[in-house]
Amino acid sequence: MARPYYKTHLRPKGQVTIPPEIRSLLGVGEGDDLIFSTDENGHVVISRAQVIPPEQAWFWSERWQKLEREAQEDLANGRLTEYGDLSSVLNSLDMLAKASDAED
């Protein structure tokens, strides 16, 4: 089956309008950043840029994403403890810290 193609017009300063079907496929809208590259055959590839604000970069680190996956797995498998109040949480953390210190 033939792939659809879309025609657009090159305007002054090299501007083009990306057809709505392509914008939808990319999940982009006005103001989003795009990345243009070429593949091994010389075809132009357009991708949505995933720009991460510097203050959020820690969240996307490999280590943090690993911890997020582990936490989601724990939640999905019911490995969690519920506390009635903050002091119960703090007491539990103190006991864990003391147990950890005793092991060292």
HUVEN-V920258 format. One record per residue. N is the residue number from 1. RES is the residue in one small letter. PSI is psi in whole degrees, 0 to 359 (999 if undefined). OMEGA is omega in whole degrees, -180 to 180 (NA if undefined). D_CENTER is the distance of its C-alpha to the mean C-alpha in Angstrom with 1 decimal. Layout:
n=N res=RES psi=PSI omega=OMEGA d_center=D_CENTER
n=N res=RES psi=PSI omega=OMEGA d_center=D_CENTER
//
This chain:
n=1 res=m psi=133 omega=-179 d_center=33.1
n=2 res=a psi=141 omega=176 d_center=32.6
n=3 res=r psi=145 omega=178 d_center=29.3
n=4 res=p psi=154 omega=175 d_center=29.5
n=5 res=y psi=158 omega=-176 d_center=29.6
n=6 res=y psi=136 omega=-179 d_center=29.3
n=7 res=k psi=142 omega=174 d_center=31.6
n=8 res=t psi=171 omega=-174 d_center=31.0
n=9 res=h psi=134 omega=177 d_center=33.2
n=10 res=l psi=123 omega=-179 d_center=32.8
n=11 res=r psi=174 omega=177 d_center=33.8
n=12 res=p psi=150 omega=-180 d_center=35.1
n=13 res=k psi=19 omega=176 d_center=32.8
n=14 res=g psi=19 omega=-178 d_center=30.9
n=15 res=q psi=142 omega=174 d_center=29.1
n=16 res=v psi=156 omega=172 d_center=28.1
n=17 res=t psi=124 omega=178 d_center=26.9
n=18 res=i psi=125 omega=-177 d_center=24.1
n=19 res=p psi=147 omega=-177 d_center=25.4
n=20 res=p psi=326 omega=180 d_center=23.9
n=21 res=e psi=322 omega=179 d_center=23.3
n=22 res=i psi=318 omega=177 d_center=21.2
n=23 res=r psi=319 omega=179 d_center=19.2
n=24 res=s psi=315 omega=178 d_center=18.6
n=25 res=l psi=322 omega=180 d_center=17.6
n=26 res=l psi=342 omega=-176 d_center=15.0
n=27 res=g psi=39 omega=-177 d_center=13.9
n=28 res=v psi=158 omega=177 d_center=15.0
n=29 res=g psi=184 omega=-179 d_center=17.5
n=30 res=e psi=132 omega=178 d_center=19.8
n=31 res=g psi=346 omega=179 d_center=18.4
n=32 res=d psi=151 omega=178 d_center=15.2
n=33 res=d psi=143 omega=178 d_center=15.2
n=34 res=l psi=152 omega=176 d_center=16.0
n=35 res=i psi=130 omega=177 d_center=16.5
n=36 res=f psi=130 omega=177 d_center=19.9
n=37 res=s psi=175 omega=176 d_center=20.9
n=38 res=t psi=148 omega=177 d_center=23.7
n=39 res=d psi=184 omega=-176 d_center=23.9
n=40 res=e psi=343 omega=178 d_center=26.9
n=41 res=n psi=3 omega=-180 d_center=29.0
n=42 res=g psi=7 omega=178 d_center=28.6
n=43 res=h psi=142 omega=178 d_center=26.6
n=44 res=v psi=132 omega=179 d_center=24.3
n=45 res=v psi=130 omega=178 d_center=20.7
n=46 res=i psi=128 omega=180 d_center=18.5
n=47 res=s psi=156 omega=175 d_center=14.8
n=48 res=r psi=131 omega=178 d_center=12.4
n=49 res=a psi=130 omega=176 d_center=11.3
n=50 res=q psi=86 omega=-177 d_center=7.8
n=51 res=v psi=124 omega=-179 d_center=9.6
n=52 res=i psi=122 omega=177 d_center=8.5
n=53 res=p psi=141 omega=-177 d_center=11.6
n=54 res=p psi=324 omega=-178 d_center=13.6
n=55 res=e psi=351 omega=178 d_center=14.1
n=56 res=q psi=3 omega=-175 d_center=10.5
n=57 res=a psi=325 omega=180 d_center=10.2
n=58 res=w psi=322 omega=-177 d_center=11.7
n=59 res=f psi=329 omega=-176 d_center=8.9
n=60 res=w psi=6 omega=177 d_center=6.8
n=61 res=s psi=155 omega=-179 d_center=10.2
n=62 res=e psi=317 omega=-179 d_center=11.3
n=63 res=r psi=312 omega=-177 d_center=13.8
n=64 res=w psi=322 omega=179 d_center=11.7
n=65 res=q psi=325 omega=176 d_center=9.3
n=66 res=k psi=315 omega=179 d_center=12.8
n=67 res=l psi=323 omega=177 d_center=14.2
n=68 res=e psi=317 omega=179 d_center=11.8
n=69 res=r psi=318 omega=179 d_center=12.7
n=70 res=e psi=317 omega=179 d_center=16.2
n=71 res=a psi=318 omega=179 d_center=16.3
n=72 res=q psi=321 omega=178 d_center=15.1
n=73 res=e psi=317 omega=177 d_center=17.8
n=74 res=d psi=315 omega=179 d_center=20.3
n=75 res=l psi=315 omega=-178 d_center=19.8
n=76 res=a psi=329 omega=-178 d_center=20.2
n=77 res=n psi=10 omega=176 d_center=23.3
n=78 res=g psi=17 omega=179 d_center=24.8
n=79 res=r psi=83 omega=180 d_center=24.8
n=80 res=l psi=162 omega=178 d_center=24.9
n=81 res=t psi=133 omega=178 d_center=27.7
n=82 res=e psi=141 omega=180 d_center=28.5
n=83 res=y psi=149 omega=-179 d_center=30.6
n=84 res=g psi=335 omega=-178 d_center=32.9
n=85 res=d psi=171 omega=-176 d_center=32.6
n=86 res=l psi=321 omega=-178 d_center=31.2
n=87 res=s psi=326 omega=177 d_center=34.3
n=88 res=s psi=320 omega=178 d_center=33.8
n=89 res=v psi=311 omega=-178 d_center=30.3
n=90 res=l psi=320 omega=177 d_center=31.7
n=91 res=n psi=318 omega=179 d_center=34.7
n=92 res=s psi=317 omega=178 d_center=32.6
n=93 res=l psi=321 omega=177 d_center=30.5
n=94 res=d psi=316 omega=180 d_center=33.8
n=95 res=m psi=320 omega=177 d_center=35.2
n=96 res=l psi=319 omega=180 d_center=32.3
n=97 res=a psi=318 omega=179 d_center=32.7
n=98 res=k psi=319 omega=179 d_center=36.4
n=99 res=a psi=322 omega=179 d_center=36.1
n=100 res=s psi=320 omega=178 d_center=33.8
n=101 res=d psi=322 omega=-179 d_center=36.3
n=102 res=a psi=329 omega=179 d_center=39.1
n=103 res=e psi=332 omega=-178 d_center=37.5
n=104 res=d psi=999 omega=NA d_center=37.3
//
